[in-house]
Amino acid sequence: MTTAKALPVSVRISTALAERIIAGDLEPGTRLGQDQIAEEFGASHVPVREAFRRLEAQGLVVSKPRQGVRVAGFSLQEVREVAEMRAALEALALRHAAPHLTKAILDQAEDANKAGDRAPDVHAWEEANRRFHRIILTPCGMPRLLKSIDDLQTASARFLFSGWRAEWEAPTDRDHRAILDALRAGQVDFAASVLARHVQTISQKKPR
């Protein structure tokens, strides 16, 4: 089993920084100092630079000449772009995954959905929500597609946390239920259309 310590240093750094950015602990415009981060993680500058590149690919930081690396902001237009990209890519992944979705896999997805319904805060809900999507999409067996989706979901999480930071109420995810019911019934096209509509709901939350 892979542990945090077994991961490459650059991955551990990028994951830790991504979590802080998504949670709002590092606000847009905050400068990320290479020396400070290298010292914090007991690393050289090489993995720190690799971590920055990973974060930039995820849209979480921007790198500009003479300004260094800073936490990226985001606009409503970017929120909508991410939502539309997710809708297209996740629907594609689901269509390829559908033939491989066993009852056991769908039961796991249902458990993740129930965990989301019981979530005490937005962090727990987002974790359960991402787990639901990962469970039904991973069987597509397309690693590059799944990597792109994962990066987009990271961006979505940041939008969600921004919109729900001040007010939280655990939603009952009827879309997830509809997706599961359709998949169990073999209605793949309907499940994909519900999924596409579902992920676009993030564009209805205005960033604060």
C-alpha positions as CSV (number, residue, x, y, z in Angstrom):
1,M,0.0,0.0,0.0
2,T,1.3,3.4,-1.0
3,T,1.9,5.8,1.9
4,A,2.5,9.5,1.9
5,K,6.2,9.0,2.7
6,A,6.6,6.6,-0.3
7,L,5.4,9.3,-2.7
8,P,8.0,11.5,-4.5
9,V,8.9,14.6,-2.6
10,S,7.5,16.8,-5.4
11,V,4.1,15.1,-5.2
12,R,4.0,15.4,-1.4
13,I,4.8,19.1,-1.7
14,S,2.3,19.8,-4.5
15,T,-0.5,17.8,-2.7
16,A,0.1,19.7,0.6
17,L,0.1,23.1,-1.2
18,A,-3.0,22.2,-3.3
19,E,-4.9,21.3,-0.1
20,R,-4.0,24.7,1.4
21,I,-5.0,26.6,-1.7
22,I,-8.3,24.7,-2.2
23,A,-9.2,25.2,1.5
24,G,-8.6,28.9,1.2
25,D,-5.6,29.0,3.6
26,L,-3.5,30.4,0.8
27,E,-5.4,33.2,-0.9
28,P,-5.2,34.4,-4.5
29,G,-2.1,36.5,-5.0
30,T,-0.1,34.9,-2.2
31,R,3.5,34.5,-3.2
32,L,5.0,31.0,-2.8
33,G,8.6,31.3,-1.8
34,Q,10.9,28.6,-3.1
35,D,13.3,28.8,-0.2
36,Q,10.6,28.8,2.4
37,I,8.8,25.8,1.0
38,A,12.1,23.9,0.5
39,E,12.9,24.5,4.1
40,E,9.5,23.5,5.4
41,F,9.6,20.2,3.6
42,G,13.3,19.5,4.1
43,A,13.8,19.4,0.3
44,S,16.0,20.9,-2.3
45,H,14.8,23.4,-4.9
46,V,14.4,20.8,-7.6
47,P,11.3,19.0,-6.2
48,V,9.8,22.4,-5.2
49,R,10.1,23.6,-8.8
50,E,8.5,20.3,-9.9
51,A,5.7,20.8,-7.4
52,F,5.1,24.4,-8.8
53,R,4.8,23.0,-12.3
54,R,2.3,20.5,-11.1
55,L,0.2,23.2,-9.4
56,E,0.4,25.4,-12.4
57,A,-0.9,22.6,-14.6
58,Q,-3.8,22.3,-12.2
59,G,-4.5,26.0,-12.5
60,L,-3.8,26.6,-8.9
61,V,-0.7,28.9,-9.3
62,V,0.7,31.2,-11.9
63,S,4.3,31.9,-12.6
64,K,5.4,35.2,-14.0
65,P,8.8,36.7,-14.7
66,R,10.0,38.9,-11.8
67,Q,6.9,38.1,-9.8
68,G,7.6,34.5,-8.9
69,V,5.0,31.9,-8.3
70,R,1.7,33.1,-6.8
71,V,-1.7,31.5,-6.0
72,A,-4.0,31.9,-9.0
73,G,-7.3,33.7,-8.8
74,F,-10.3,32.6,-10.8
75,S,-13.2,34.2,-12.6
76,L,-16.7,33.1,-13.3
77,Q,-15.6,32.5,-16.9
78,E,-13.0,30.0,-15.7
79,V,-15.5,28.3,-13.4
80,R,-17.8,27.7,-16.4
81,E,-14.9,26.6,-18.6
82,V,-13.9,23.9,-16.0
83,A,-17.5,22.8,-15.6
84,E,-17.9,22.4,-19.4
85,M,-14.7,20.5,-19.7
86,R,-15.6,18.2,-16.9
87,A,-19.0,17.5,-18.4
88,A,-17.5,16.4,-21.7
89,L,-14.6,14.4,-20.3
90,E,-16.5,12.7,-17.5
91,A,-19.4,11.7,-19.8
92,L,-16.8,10.2,-22.2
93,A,-15.1,8.3,-19.3
94,L,-18.4,7.0,-18.1
95,R,-19.4,5.6,-21.5
96,H,-16.1,3.7,-21.6
97,A,-16.4,2.6,-18.0
98,A,-20.0,1.4,-18.2
99,P,-19.3,-2.1,-19.6
100,H,-16.9,-2.8,-16.7
101,L,-19.2,-1.5,-13.8
102,T,-20.1,-4.5,-11.7
103,K,-22.7,-4.6,-9.0
104,A,-19.9,-4.4,-6.4
105,I,-18.5,-1.3,-8.0
106,L,-21.9,0.4,-8.1
107,D,-22.5,-0.6,-4.5
108,Q,-19.2,1.2,-3.6
109,A,-20.4,4.3,-5.4
110,E,-23.7,4.1,-3.5
111,D,-21.8,4.0,-0.2
112,A,-19.8,7.1,-1.3
113,N,-23.0,8.9,-2.1
114,K,-24.5,8.1,1.3
115,A,-21.3,9.4,3.0
116,G,-21.8,12.6,1.1
117,D,-25.4,12.9,2.3
118,R,-24.1,12.5,5.9
119,A,-21.1,14.9,5.5
120,P,-20.7,17.3,8.4
121,D,-18.9,20.0,6.3
122,V,-18.0,20.9,2.8
123,H,-14.6,19.2,3.1
124,A,-16.1,15.8,3.9
125,W,-18.8,16.3,1.3
126,E,-16.2,17.1,-1.5
127,E,-14.1,14.1,-0.5
128,A,-17.2,11.8,-0.7
129,N,-18.3,13.4,-4.0
130,R,-14.9,13.0,-5.6
131,R,-14.8,9.4,-4.4
132,F,-18.2,8.7,-6.1
133,H,-17.0,10.1,-9.4
134,R,-13.7,8.3,-9.2
135,I,-15.4,4.9,-8.5
136,I,-17.7,5.1,-11.5
137,L,-15.1,6.5,-13.9
138,T,-11.9,4.6,-13.1
139,P,-13.0,1.4,-14.9
140,C,-12.7,3.2,-18.2
141,G,-9.1,2.2,-18.1
142,M,-7.9,5.5,-19.8
143,P,-5.2,6.9,-17.5
144,R,-4.6,10.2,-19.5
145,L,-8.3,11.0,-19.5
146,L,-8.6,10.2,-15.8
147,K,-5.5,12.4,-15.1
148,S,-7.2,15.3,-16.9
149,I,-10.4,14.8,-15.0
150,D,-8.6,14.6,-11.7
151,D,-7.0,18.0,-12.4
152,L,-10.3,19.5,-13.3
153,Q,-11.9,18.1,-10.2
154,T,-9.2,19.8,-8.1
155,A,-10.1,23.1,-9.7
156,S,-13.8,22.4,-9.0
157,A,-13.1,21.7,-5.4
158,R,-11.5,25.1,-5.0
159,F,-14.6,26.8,-6.6
160,L,-16.9,24.8,-4.3
161,F,-15.0,25.7,-1.1
162,S,-15.0,29.4,-2.1
163,G,-18.7,29.4,-2.7
164,W,-19.6,27.4,0.5
165,R,-17.0,28.7,2.9
166,A,-19.6,30.9,4.8
167,E,-22.6,28.7,4.5
168,W,-22.9,24.9,4.5
169,E,-25.8,22.6,4.3
170,A,-25.3,19.0,3.3
171,P,-27.1,18.4,0.0
172,T,-29.0,15.3,-0.9
173,D,-27.5,14.3,-4.2
174,R,-30.4,13.2,-6.4
175,D,-28.2,13.4,-9.5
176,H,-25.9,10.7,-8.1
177,R,-28.9,8.5,-7.3
178,A,-30.3,9.0,-10.9
179,I,-26.9,8.1,-12.3
180,L,-26.7,4.9,-10.3
181,D,-30.2,3.9,-11.1
182,A,-29.6,4.4,-14.8
183,L,-26.3,2.5,-14.7
184,R,-28.0,-0.4,-12.9
185,A,-30.7,-0.4,-15.6
186,G,-28.1,-0.4,-18.4
187,Q,-29.2,3.1,-19.5
188,V,-25.7,4.4,-20.2
189,D,-26.6,7.3,-22.4
190,F,-29.0,8.7,-19.9
191,A,-26.5,8.2,-17.0
192,A,-23.9,10.1,-19.1
193,S,-26.3,13.0,-19.8
194,V,-27.2,13.3,-16.1
195,L,-23.5,13.2,-15.2
196,A,-22.7,16.0,-17.7
197,R,-25.5,18.2,-16.4
198,H,-24.6,17.4,-12.8
199,V,-20.9,18.5,-13.0
200,Q,-22.0,21.8,-14.7
201,T,-23.8,22.9,-11.5
202,I,-20.5,24.2,-10.2
203,S,-20.7,27.1,-12.7
204,Q,-23.9,28.2,-10.9
205,K,-21.8,29.0,-7.8
206,K,-20.2,32.5,-8.0
207,P,-16.7,32.7,-6.6
208,R,-16.4,34.9,-3.6
